[in-house]
């Protein structure tokens, strides 16, 4: 687990440059509204608030990429499946405390989550496998003409472009979480989270809880 001393603490509002208070307040208020019950995203956004202008820019882009379904570009389930793929591939569970509940809420199959996390990807449906393979191709720089064309056919040309932008944004976000030292829960904790969600011991969140 990362050293918590590396994790920047957010500045108090009184310590913020007056010219940056609007950005500071925007990030603070949205974090409180959307993530108050989740420790790891609160820690990440708190760290970002040491630079209110950049924090606000990242949050605004995050809002836009989470609204792909509203624009008709890609579904929330397609988007959340990528979180499962990259978090698993990079051995980083910090994002799962919020994104596994969100994934189930928007329709990602729990069986798909478990298949990816346990390396049993032969159990994925073909449409799930396409998303998994495309996400990996984007972050490794191995997207081919054929693979991109298939995403255009699935989502429309605009949808494929926006989905690709989302994948790049998510990759950056996960690496930022890791770099600033947001704690990384162990696999056993995440396994228990999945079980509790599937078996009804933890409520599944509102699908729209973090949209907008």
ABEGO torsion letter per residue (X at the ends): XBBAAABBBBBBAAABBAAAAAAAAAAAAAAAAAAAABAAAAAAAAAAAABAAAAAAAAAAAAAAAAAAAAGABBAAAAAAAAAAAAAAAGBAAAAAAAAAAAAAAGBBAAAAAAAAAGBAAABBAAAAAAAAAAAAAAAGABBAAAAAAAAAAAEAAAAAAAAAAAAAAAAAAAAAAAAGBBBBBAAAAAAAAAAAAAGABBBBBAAAABX
